[in-house]
């Protein structure tokens, strides 16, 4: 019998993968009163569980699924990009549970609270279980099918990973103004946080500020010259970002 959304506190959940997500997920579920087995290491099989969740790298999902074959009626993974077919070696019903959140070292159970969570299921029961698990952790579930996974995961990477890359570039450029990396991060953080809040509240076009948005080409050119002098390896990135920002602001963009 498959565990249901009403029996989450009774169904033991096995976690495979002792990395950042597996460790945080195990702790968070325990805090919510869900019986947990794990996190199990590579090659280990949680026993006596109603569901097993694989928190392993995408390329290792099929092998991990084969390892836990028959261990539980439900097997899930936490990948945003990989389809449910990767879980076929496990047999039974499959589900996906991808927290739309980043898990740096030391992440606790509070990291899940308020986050979105992409869910999928090979059956209505599997989908309901994934959604119930997300809600138990304080997340908001939304369904993503295999066809939309690549676009969904690309959007997540642009929003999270590329933001880190951009902030690293800003830190590099700030060095030209005499700011240490630590000072640059400390001083830029409130600006970044407020920008994200504005985008969430107003949308990208209305949240946009600065010289590109107001058509101040002289200031943009001064910025470009400073980057060319201090961090020329970032010039192509700057030019491309200016081009896309001008388009977002509704200014004419020439090739």
N, C-alpha and C positions, 0 to 999 in steps of 0.2 A: 504494500500500500504506500502510495506516495505521500510525503508530508504536505500539508496544506498551509495556507496563510494563517489559519486559526490554530495550528498545532506547532508553530515555530518554537515555542518555549518547551515543547516536549520532544521535538525531533533533534537528535544529536547531529551536529554538522561537523564533518571532517575537513580540515584545512591542510592542503599539501603545498609546501613552499614556505620556508622560514625567512624570506626576505622582508623588505619593509612593509609591503602590503599584507602579506600573509600573517606577519606578526601583529600588525595593527588590527587586522580583521578579526583574528582570534581573540584578542583582548577586548575589542569592542563588543563582539557577540556575547562574550562571557559577562561583561558589565550589564548587558541587556537581559540576562537570565537565560540565554540560549546555551544548552549543553554543547561543548566543543571538544573535539578530539584533535590535538595538534597545537601548533603547526608541525606537520610531519616533514622530515627531510627527504632528499632525493631517494627514490626506491622504496620508501616506507608506505604502508597502506593503512589508513585509518579503518578501524573495525567498529561494527555495531552502529553505523550511522545511517540516517535517512537520506543524507545528501553529502556529497564530497565536492569541495570547491578547490580547483587547481589554480594556485597563485604562482605560476611559473612563466618564464619567457615564452613568447609565442611559438618559437621553433621547437620548444620542448613539450608543447601541449599534447600532440598525438602519442608520444612515448609515455608521458605521465598518465594519459587516459588509459593506455593499454595496461599499465602497472596496476591501476585501481579497478580494472574490469571486474564487474560483479560485486564490488564492495558496497554499493548503495544503489537504490533504484533511480536516483537523480545524480548526475554529474555535471558540474558547471565549471566555467573558466572566467577569469577576470580580465580578459583581453578586450580592448576596444576595436581592434582591427581584424582579428581572426574569427572566421565563421564557426557555427556550431558543428559543421561537419568534421572539424578536427577532434571532436569528442566521440566520434563513432566507435573507436576501439574500446571505449568503456562499456558499450552496450547500454540499454535502457534509455531513459529520457535525458535530454541535454538542456542546459540553460546557460545564459551569459549574464554576468553581473560586473559591469565596468563603472566603478566610481569615477565621476567626472571631477577628479581632484588630484592634486599632487601630494606625494608622500615622502617628504625629505626625512633624513635620519631623525629618529626620536619621535616620529609622529604618533599621537595618541588617538584614543577613540573619538575625541572631539573633532578630529579632522573630517570625519564622515558627516557630521551634523550640518544640515543645510545644503549639502552638495547635491547635484543631480546625479543620476545613476542610469546608464543605458542598460536595458534589460532585453532579453530575448529568450525564447523557449521553443523546443521542438514539439511541445504539446501545450494545450491550455493550462494544464496542471503545472507544468514546468515553468511556464511564464508567470503564473500566479505566485509560485513559490519564490522566484527571483524578485518579483515586485514586492512581495511581503518581506523578504529578507532586507531589501533596500529600505523599506519604511521602518522596519525594526531598528535599523541603524541611524534613523533620522534623515535619510536621504529622500529625494523626490525621484521616483522611477519614471522613465519614459522609454517607449519601445523603439528599438532600432533593428531592422531586419538585416540579413546578410548583404543584401544589395546596397544598402546605404552605409555599411560599416566603413568603407574606405574614406568616403567624404566626411563622415562624422569624426573619424579619428584624425583626419587631416585638419579639420577645424579645431579640434582640441590641441593638436600639436602647434598650430599657428598661434593660438591664444596663449598657450603655456610655454612651450619650449622656445618659440621664437621671441617671446617677450624677454626671456632670460638672455638670449643672444643680443637683443637690442640694448638691454641694460648693461651688458658687458661692454658693448660698443660705447655707450654713454660714459661709462666709467673710464674707458681708455681715452676718450676725447677730453674729459674733465681734467685729466692729468696735465694737459696743456695750460690749464688755468691755475695750476699749482695745488690741486686737490689730491690728497692721497686716495687710494681705492676705498679705504674704510670711510673716509669723510664723504666721498662722492656717493657711496651707497646710503649713508645716513641722511644726507641732505636731499637726495633724489627720491627716497622712499615715500615721503608724504605726497610729493607731486604725483608719483605713479599711482598711489592709492586713491587720491582724489580723482585722477583721470579715469581710473577703472570705475569708480562710483558714478561719475558723470556719464560715461558710456552706457552703463546699466540703466541709468535713470532717463537719459535723454536720447540715446542712440548715437552712433558714431558721428554723423554729420553735424548735429547740434552740439556735441561735446567738443568738437575740434576747435582749438585755439592756436595762437602763435602766428609767426610771420607768413607762413605759407597760406594759412586760412584767410588772413587779411590782405593777401596780395602784395606783401612788402618784399619785393624781389631784391632790393638792395641789401636788406638784412640777411636774406637767404644766401645771397652771393658772398657776403662777409663770413657767414658760417662755413660755407663751402671752402673758402680760402683758408680758414683756420684749420679745417680738417685736412685739407691738402698738405698743409705744412706740418701738422702734428701727428696725423694718423692716415697717411695716404692710402693704406690698404683698405680703409673704410669708405673711400670716396665713391666707389661704384654703388655700395649699399645706400649711402646718403642720397645720391642722385636718383636711384630707383624709388626710394621712399618719398622724396620730394615729388616725383612724377605722380605717384599714386595718391599722395595727399592733396595735390592740386586737383586731381580728378574728383576726390571725395568732397573737396570744398566747392566744386562746381566751376572751377577756373578752366579756361581752355588749355589743353595739354597738347604740345607739339611733339612729334616723334623725334 
